[in-house]
Amino acid sequence: MDAQLTIVDVTGSTNDDLLEAGKQGAPHGTGLAARAQTAGRGRRGHKWDSTAGNLLLSIVQRPRVDPAKYSGLAAVSGLAVLGTLEAQGLANEIGLKWPNDLVARGHKLGGILVEAARDNEGEPFAVCGIGVNVNYTPQEVPDGGVAAIGLSDLNENVPAVDVLLKEVYHAVIGAVDAWAERLNAMEENAGALAPAHGEYVAHLNWIGEHVIARSPAGDELARGIFQTVDDCGRACIKTEDGLRSFHFEEASLRPIGK
């Protein structure tokens, strides 16, 4: 596959398709979008409602950075999507939720799923999957999740999905390339999020608010004030016993009382 954006009517999962293409050597920037998916998924294997009318896009990423720092890709891609929506005048109420969601009015607007792998030559790559509710708002609320919202619920005039797709596609590739260049110019011990840290934290929801950190199984890990996310992407919570930090694989956050 050449490094270009391909749009299909339906597939199982654009991430699955590009993970296979990546293993076969698909180049950096190879994009695949679907008008609908039959097996869309989000973080931790949760089902992603992929009904037609929404933005469903995956991109092969081969940034020339230490693969251990691929953990920064979700935040960088989320910022790129948010920037695209801002440029279209659609982002007045939209923010980011740690670690990989776009939210508005306390509801989930979109999500980013990054999956890393190695190709048949042993070279590392990642596939960045992006889902944004545009004209269809899923009604099913996943266990422990939040209700969804769509761009059309927030704005009277929303561009066609294909227009948004192309803008998001180019914005994400550009943002990842810029992130990789800046990261490689930093000290070796710089965190994966360091090049975009300030911008990311500035757009995060619940900073300064009381939150609960829960494990993937739903157990409470900590509660306190969500102070920041460090440059390694860990959520930092000020508790009665001191500062606690959680990697995105360890926890998810919910505001207390919501």
Secondary structure by P-SEA (a helix, b strand, c coil): cccbbbbbcccccaaaaaaaaaaacccccbbbbbccccccccccccccccccccccbbbbbbcccccccccaaaaaaaaaaaaaaaaaccccccccccccccccccccccbbbbbbbcccccbbbbbbbbbbbcccccccccccbbbbbcccccccccccaaaaaaaaaaaaaaaaaaaaaaaaaccccccccccaaaaaaaacccccbbbbbbccccccccccccccccccbbbbbbccccbbbbcccccccccccc
